[in-house]
Amino acid sequence: MKSDLLKIKRQNLVYSLKSNNPTLIGIYIGIWCGDGTQYYDNGYRIKICCDNRDIEMIQFFKFILSQLFGKTVSHISRDRGHKAFLRFNSKFIYDFVFNYIKYDKNKTYTVCLIHNIDDYSKDFIDGFILGLTLSDGYTKDRFHFNVTSSYLAKNALDILKIKGFNPTYYIHDRNKYGWKDLHMVSLSKKQNKKLVDLFDSILIKLNYPTDFQTLKYNH
């Protein structure tokens, strides 16, 4: 009996949310839309793609999983080059994302939020755009968000407009190369600074000790 209890503890099973904080939820959903994948293979497998040099960002991903789900993730799987994955198993977390997102057969090309942006709370969309930017955004000078899902690009565009920004939208036609079009949402340098300040304020509210640019680019 004692060995069985120790085994369950080591598995770190999750049956419910540890926190209902909408910002944490938004961040996880945003990160998952950009860098997450999941599948069933004799268990509910979840992977968050990362660069093994991005130590600060990996630690932040672990923080979100711990704060939101009480999930402790220690294993990082190395892939080719610097590509790596945070891997974990959880039926609850696997199912959880479908309360917020939808996609067709190919997640990368079709993933998006289920509802219109104005159906979500301010804190959720703040977290969501932060998570999206960590995964697929660029904030070193001008803000750029590039994805092959036109629906996810529209989500980002609508959020930025609601937040008082003036984003531009551009489609990179890549059909001649046999690739999916790339949908880009951008902000000016001045507005990029304002967005990064917003992200920093979110991290402060979460009592997280690292600023956004350090999370994004410290490797």
LINMOWO-V638733 format. One record per residue. SS is DSSP state (hx for helix, st for strand, lp for the rest). NEAR is the number of other ideal C-beta (glycine too) atoms within 8 Angstrom. Layout:
SS;NEAR, SS;NEAR
This chain:
lp;4, hx;5, hx;6, hx;7, hx;8, hx;8, hx;8, hx;8, hx;7, hx;6, hx;7, lp;8, lp;6, lp;10, lp;4, lp;5, lp;7, lp;8, lp;7, lp;5, lp;9, hx;10, hx;13, hx;13, hx;13, hx;18, hx;13, hx;13, hx;15, hx;17, hx;16, hx;12, hx;13, hx;12, hx;9, st;12, st;7, st;9, st;5, st;7, lp;5, lp;3, lp;6, st;11, st;11, st;13, st;11, st;11, st;9, st;13, st;9, lp;10, lp;6, lp;10, hx;8, hx;11, hx;13, hx;12, hx;8, hx;12, hx;13, hx;11, hx;9, hx;12, hx;14, hx;11, hx;10, hx;14, hx;12, lp;8, lp;12, lp;8, lp;10, lp;4, lp;7, st;11, st;8, st;6, lp;7, lp;3, lp;4, lp;6, st;10, st;12, st;11, st;14, st;11, st;10, st;8, lp;12, hx;6, hx;10, hx;13, hx;12, hx;8, hx;9, hx;12, hx;7, hx;5, lp;8, st;12, st;8, lp;9, lp;5, lp;3, lp;7, hx;7, hx;7, hx;9, hx;12, lp;12, st;13, st;11, lp;7, lp;6, lp;5, hx;11, hx;5, hx;5, lp;10, lp;6, hx;5, hx;10, hx;12, hx;14, hx;12, hx;18, hx;16, hx;14, hx;14, hx;17, hx;17, hx;15, hx;13, hx;11, hx;9, st;11, st;8, lp;11, lp;4, lp;4, lp;9, st;13, st;9, st;14, st;9, st;11, lp;8, lp;13, hx;8, hx;9, hx;13, hx;14, hx;9, hx;13, hx;14, hx;11, hx;10, hx;12, hx;13, hx;10, hx;9, lp;9, lp;4, lp;10, lp;7, lp;11, st;7, st;10, st;7, st;9, st;9, lp;6, lp;9, hx;7, hx;5, hx;5, lp;4, lp;7, lp;6, lp;11, st;11, st;15, st;12, st;14, st;12, st;13, lp;8, hx;7, hx;6, hx;11, hx;13, hx;8, hx;9, hx;14, hx;11, hx;8, hx;10, hx;11, hx;10, hx;8, hx;12, hx;12, hx;8, hx;7, lp;9, lp;5, lp;8, lp;3, lp;8, lp;7, hx;11, hx;9, hx;9, hx;13, hx;11, hx;7, lp;10, lp;7
